[in-house]
Amino acid sequence: MSRLIRIIRALHEGEEGHTQALGTTLVAAGGGIALAVGAAEDSSIAIYIGGIVLAVGLLASTVLSHLTIDYEIYDRLNKLEK
């Protein structure tokens, strides 16, 4: 069990960016599924909600990726230049 915790911690703290945006990507996936179900059942409410959740999830994933990965890398590069 402790090995699993170490692996998850290493993924979370790594700069690869795999787990930082996982939550928002899952939200976007849920919105896409709701959008598809709403379109299949011709339910305008589900289509609107699914589309909004999908858009918010994708935007949040992009912003979170920039905040957690790119800014730290740029900060280190700026410190190296000084």
C-alpha positions in Angstrom: 0.0 0.0 0.0 2.8 2.4 0.8 4.3 1.7 -2.6 1.0 2.8 -4.3 1.0 6.0 -2.2 4.6 6.7 -3.3 3.7 6.2 -6.9 0.6 8.5 -6.7 2.7 11.1 -4.8 5.4 11.0 -7.5 2.9 11.4 -10.3 1.2 14.3 -8.5 4.5 16.1 -7.7 6.0 15.4 -11.1 6.3 18.1 -13.8 4.8 15.9 -16.5 1.4 17.3 -15.6 -0.5 14.0 -15.6 -2.5 14.3 -12.4 -2.8 18.0 -12.0 -5.5 18.3 -14.7 -7.1 14.9 -14.1 -10.0 16.2 -12.1 -11.0 18.8 -14.6 -10.5 16.4 -17.5 -12.9 14.0 -15.8 -15.4 16.8 -15.4 -15.1 17.6 -19.1 -15.6 13.9 -19.9 -18.8 13.9 -17.8 -20.0 17.0 -19.6 -19.3 15.3 -23.0 -21.2 12.2 -21.9 -24.2 14.3 -20.7 -24.1 16.2 -24.0 -24.2 13.0 -26.0 -27.0 11.5 -23.9 -29.0 14.7 -24.2 -28.5 14.8 -28.0 -29.5 11.1 -28.3 -32.7 11.7 -26.2 -33.4 15.1 -27.8 -33.4 16.7 -24.3 -32.4 20.4 -24.6 -31.7 20.8 -20.9 -29.2 17.9 -20.9 -27.6 19.3 -24.0 -27.2 22.8 -22.5 -25.9 21.5 -19.2 -23.5 19.0 -20.9 -22.1 21.6 -23.2 -21.5 24.1 -20.4 -19.9 21.5 -18.1 -17.7 20.3 -21.1 -16.6 23.9 -21.9 -15.9 24.7 -18.2 -13.9 21.4 -17.8 -11.8 22.0 -20.8 -11.1 25.6 -19.9 -10.2 24.7 -16.3 -7.9 21.9 -17.5 -6.0 24.3 -19.7 -5.7 27.0 -17.0 -4.7 24.5 -14.4 -2.0 23.1 -16.6 -0.5 26.5 -17.1 -0.7 27.4 -13.5 0.8 24.2 -12.1 3.4 23.4 -14.8 4.3 26.3 -17.1 4.6 29.0 -14.5 7.0 26.9 -12.3 9.2 26.1 -15.3 9.2 29.8 -16.5 10.0 30.9 -12.9 13.0 28.6 -12.8 14.2 29.7 -16.2 14.0 33.3 -15.2 16.0 32.6 -12.0 18.7 30.9 -14.2 19.0 33.9 -16.4 19.7 36.2 -13.5 
